[in-house]
Amino acid sequence: MTFAEACEILKGRYRTHREAARNLNISYEHYCALRSGRAHISKRTAEFIILKAKTVAPQEQPVAHATPANHDDPGMSLPNSGQSVTV
């Protein structure tokens, strides 16, 4: 993840760059200067912001593999399978 990507993730999470800066405990002006390249970004600061972005980024959930239903099982009834239902 790049520094710019991290800033966009934080903006997406906190709705604005101002709120992202507030949650990072960085002044908004300094955060803007970092994002625009007007201020030097130390390796430590960049790593901190990227780490914060990784913690708030939505995590992809692994896809669960479904097992096919055993239609030969007499205990299993399928909806709309032509079986009568008594209520």
N, C-alpha and C positions, 0 to 999 in steps of 0.2 A: 504494500500500500504506500502510495506517495503522500507527501505532506499535503498537497492540494486535495487529494481524494479524502484524506482524513478531515480536512476542514469542511468539505462538502457533506460528509457523513454527520459531523457534529452539527452543521447547520440544519440538516434534515431532521435530526433528533430533537434539537432545541428550538427549531423554527426560524431562528435568526442567528446571524453571526454574533450579534450583541449578546444574546443569551448563551451562545456557545462560549464566548470569552468569559462571561460571568461564571459559568460552571467550571471553567479551567482556572479561575482565579487570576486571570490576566486582564489588564485594562483593555477596553474595546479598541482604543487608539493603537496600542501596541500590537494587538491581535491583527488589526487591519494592516499595520506596517509589516508584520511577519508574512501575511498572506500575499501582499502586493510586492514583496521583495525590497521594500524601503528599509527594512531592519534586518540585520544578520540573524539567521536562525541557527542557534548552537545545536550541535548534535543531540545534546541532552534534552533541549526543548522540543526538537522535532520528534524524538523518540517518545517523549511524554505525551505529546498531542496525538501521535499515531496510536499509542497504547490506549489512550482514552477513547479514541474513535473505535478501536477494535472492541472495547468493552460495551459500547452502546449500539454497535452495528447489529442489525438483526442477523441471527445465526441461521444458516440453512439447516433444516431438519433432514436427516436421512430418510429416504423413501422406504417405507415398510413394504416388504413384498408380501402380497396377499396369497394365501394358499387357496386353491380352488375348493369350493364346497363339495362335499361328498353327497351327491344327489341320490345315491343308492341307499343311504342311511334311512331306515323307516321312521326314525325319530325326528327327521327333518322335514318340515313342510315349507314349501315355497309359496310366497304370495302369488295369487292369480294363477295357480297351477291346476285349476279345475277341481280342487277339493272343496267340498261343501264346508261351510263354517257355521257353527251354531252359536248364537249370542244369547 
